[in-house]
Amino acid sequence: MSLLSKIRRHRLAYLLILPTALVMAGIVFYPLIRGVLISFTNMNQYNMGSKFIPPSYRFVGLQNYVKVLTSSQFWDILGQTLIWTITNVFFHFTIGLALALLLNRRFRGRAIYRTLLLIPWAVPTYISAFSWRWLFNSKYGFFNLALKALGADPIPWLSHQVWAMVAVIATNIWLGFPFMMVVLLGGLQSIPREMYEASEVDGCGRIRQFWTITLPLLKPVALTVTLLGIIWTFNMFNIIYLVTEGGPHHQTDILATFAFIEAFHQWRFGMATTYAVIILSILLSFSFFYIRTLKGSEEIY
Amino acid sequence: MRRRKNNWILHLVLTACCLAAIFPIIWVLSTSFKPEPEVFSDRLNLISEHTTLDNYRHVLTMKGGVFFIWLRNSTIIALITTVIGVFLAATAAYAFSRYRFLGRQGGLYIFLIAQMFPGAILVVPLYNLMRQFGMLNSFAGLILAYSTVSLPFCVWMLKGFFDTIPRGLEEAAMVDGLSPLGTFYRIVLPLSLPGLAVTAFFSFITAWNEFMFAFTFMSKERLYTLPVGLRQFVFQFQTDWHLMAASAVLITIPVVIFFLQTQRFLVAGLTAGGVKG
């Protein structure tokens, strides 16, 4: 079959895809490619041009990349990004799975618990960030007032390197576990009940059931949602930017927030897009290996 | 006997988790009803003896009630984004689910890749693009941008959902003389209500909650969305915690209402290979 007739045979499919393809091309991929091109220039606030002044930035080759990859700051922030991503995804997954397993049982009031547990997900991100900032407020925040009431010393939440990291990670764990929970719950509910019944007849205990039925059948959903979780958390800009602004001294910055600060605080667009392209490359190669490693044992797509 | 004891522990654990999940919201709610001096004191109480609506009054009436204009803008933008988002996701997901066309696999991967470039950096080139097409300070530009944000996830999820609907139903309908599009509209869509509800929920909250694009694209005060307007006039100084709390509650109410309407579909919508694809 020739290429043309292949395309013609699925005319309807292409017609259905067309609106989405156009919007994605214009709003996501065109800017993305522009961003990659900008990373090879020295574009900043002064040379980017405006309505009245023509742009005067120029091509600088790999200069930005060399500068970033040889700076010790980049490696520090990459380390923070890894700590941030791994800790968050680990807790999202374990808390999400534990709650999904509990909610998968039949008992009275289940729907109410589920609804309440999903609330953190429904609240706008910047409102969540604000709420936690307020809880962490050093002078009037709930946590420090509670510590004081208990006779303990207040903790310098947002201004101390370690505590600030604890604070942003706690906020993001709170924000992200409901999504994992609801997706894993969906996965659990699609496991046929007969399988459990059959294994009970065979004298299989609860714990054995978990290892031999639940986990293997949950694996495809769990692997996909973990990959998505890793990508989203790696790029999670809002929480850090709104809770600590990456401070103190960039010690809670991750690559995505640092790129943003380069762009909109330093106005160095060339450098900012270089960071963005590095993020994209890291995630692309990670996903490639992730999918390839798992494809042998399990179909992801 | 053993079962009852287990249930008791189950309820205890779940209640503790629920408390942790809603506590930050409860605390903000409590702050929003406190008079200003009490917010800035070291008293630790959930319900004030001097409960007041002053904070809300201040936010709702500032600058001649501009709050309601922002509320209207946000509502219009979020609702149109929802309609467009559901339309785009449903059509694309159906094609991915039912046709083995050239570029299908690549298309699915492209959606994944779209999530990997940090969104906050896309703002720069996107701003220039919007300027070229005269779409700054227009609802249309913002709605277009928003409809893409949750699209990859929604297409992915809806595709999984469509995959679970038996093809036999469509084949039967086609034998009865329905066109392929007619089958999609009359047979597949009505059966996919939970999936569509989740898509609508995602599109709505994305548009309602988004800050960055709206902040960059809209420079006229009367065109602000709720998050941008409140950020400019309430959150700017980062010290008016009592007013911020009241605004936070006001913004969150519509989302929570929308959420409570759609949440019973959430599990069903994400079940049955929803994300597994």
Interface residues (C-beta under 8 A of the other chain):
Chain A: L3 K6 I7 H10 L12 A13 Y14 L16 I17 P19 T20 A21 V23 M24 G26 I27 V28 F29 Y30 P31 L32 R34 G35 I38 L99 L102 L103 R105 F107 G109 A111 Y113 R114 T115 L116 L117 L118 I119 P120 A122 V123 P124 T125 Y126 I127 S128 F130 S131 W132 W134 L135 N137 K139 Y140 F142 L145 A146 K148 A149 W174 P178 V182 V183 L185 G186 G187 Q189 S190 P220 V221 T224 V225 L228 I231 W232 N235 F237 N238 L255 A256 T257 A259 F260 A263 F269 A272 T273 Y275 A276 I279 L280 L283 L284 S287 I300 Y301
Chain B: N7 L10 H11 V13 L14 T15 C17 C18 A20 A21 I22 P24 I25 W27 V28 T31 V39 F40 S41 D42 R43 L44 F87 L88 A89 T91 A92 Y94 A95 F96 R98 Y99 R100 F101 L102 R104 Q105 G107 L108 I110 F111 L112 I113 A114 Q115 M116 F117 P118 G119 A120 I121 L122 V123 V124 P125 L126 N128 L129 L144 A145 S147 T148 L151 F153 V155 P180 L181 I205 W208 N209 F211 P227 R231 F235 W241 M244 A245 A248 I251 T252 V255 V256 F259 L260 Q263 R264 L266 V267 A268 G269 L270 T271 A272 G273 G274 V275 K276 G277
